[in-house]
Amino acid sequence: MPLQVEKFKAIDIGRVCSWIKSEAAMVLWAGPSFEWPMTQKQLREQLRAAKGKAATLFPFGLYRGSVLIGYCELAQYNRKSQSANLSRVIISPKHRNKGFAQIMIGHVLKFGFGELGLNRIGLGVFDFNKLAIKCYKNMGFKLEGTLRESYKVGDSFWNCHVMSILCKEWQAKL
Ligand SMILES: CC(C)(COP(=O)(O)OP(=O)(O)OC[C@H]1O[C@@H](n2cnc3c(N)ncnc32)[C@H](O)[C@@H]1OP(=O)(O)O)[C@@H](O)C(=O)NCCC(=O)NCCS
């Protein structure tokens, strides 16, 4: 069955939420944007930023046929700075480690740099999320620095790496 990356369909909000089984998994995926227990309503409310001409959010789904197997967003779109952040990247637990995140991110970079005319796409990733970091490095993201102990989860402070890719770096990889 072929894979497609498309505009995320709100009907699939419940499927994304079903992949998040704990508070730690929620923060690993989405940082501090949701309250645990995460509800479909919370994600639906965040997706309001995707509406209208002044949208700052572009949610994408990775679909195999009609079934959603991945989700991510281009968020915090800033027209003046021609920048945005890749965020809330997730692949269904059953479909991980098959290169699907890299397929999905490849399409999103093409949309961001090609259609939106971005110059920079940044992201934040926790320093122990080695699989995600490998995936972003493979796509050409470079490490800019680390926001040390910038998130508190339970009794622990987590370090967040900031990474980015510039349009000229993406073009050089084509
Ligand atoms: C992070 C995530 C999106 C990656 O999705 P995925 O489809 O499994 O990733 P891919 O298969 O495209 O790429 C993973 C890469 O990491 C490598 N990898 C796997 N396990 C690894 C490990 N323990 N340490 C380092 N690299 C690892 C894989 O080999 C692959 O690299 P390769 O293509 O060079 O072989 C997925 O694990 C996920 O949904 N995690 C939960 C949510 C999350 O953490 N999101 C990121 C928020 S910043």
The ligand as a Gaussian input file, in Angstrom:
#p B3LYP/6-31G(d) Opt

LIG

0 1
 C       11.085000       9.567000      16.863000
 C       10.167000       8.823000      15.900000
 C        9.202000       9.824000      15.257000
 C       11.034000       8.178000      14.807000
 O       10.181000       7.525000      13.887000
 P       10.681000       6.257000      13.043000
 O        9.770000       6.115000      11.866000
 O       10.824000       5.093000      13.949000
 O       12.144000       6.778000      12.578000
 P       12.961000       6.299000      11.332000
 O       12.800000       4.808000      11.188000
 O       12.607000       7.150000      10.137000
 O       14.463000       6.698000      11.753000
 C       15.021000       6.313000      12.967000
 C       16.549000       6.286000      12.857000
 O       17.080000       6.085000      14.154000
 C       17.868000       4.876000      14.171000
 N       17.750000       4.288000      15.513000
 C       16.874000       3.350000      15.940000
 N       17.092000       3.093000      17.263000
 C       18.107000       3.918000      17.655000
 C       18.790000       4.135000      18.883000
 N       18.459000       3.467000      19.993000
 N       19.762000       5.061000      18.932000
 C       20.117000       5.764000      17.816000
 N       19.511000       5.599000      16.618000
 C       18.518000       4.681000      16.544000
 C       17.300000       4.051000      13.060000
 O       18.239000       3.070000      12.627000
 C       17.036000       5.140000      12.011000
 O       18.234000       5.596000      11.413000
 P       18.741000       4.999000       9.995000
 O       17.662000       5.312000       8.987000
 O       20.031000       5.745000       9.715000
 O       18.956000       3.518000      10.176000
 C        9.362000       7.677000      16.619000
 O       10.250000       6.866000      17.316000
 C        8.291000       8.197000      17.564000
 O        7.155000       8.401000      17.183000
 N        8.684000       8.389000      18.858000
 C        7.768000       8.886000      19.882000
 C        7.495000      10.376000      19.729000
 C        8.781000      11.182000      19.686000
 O        9.728000      10.958000      20.430000
 N        8.789000      12.191000      18.789000
 C        9.933000      13.085000      18.608000
 C        9.660000      14.364000      19.305000
 S       11.034000      15.483000      19.136000

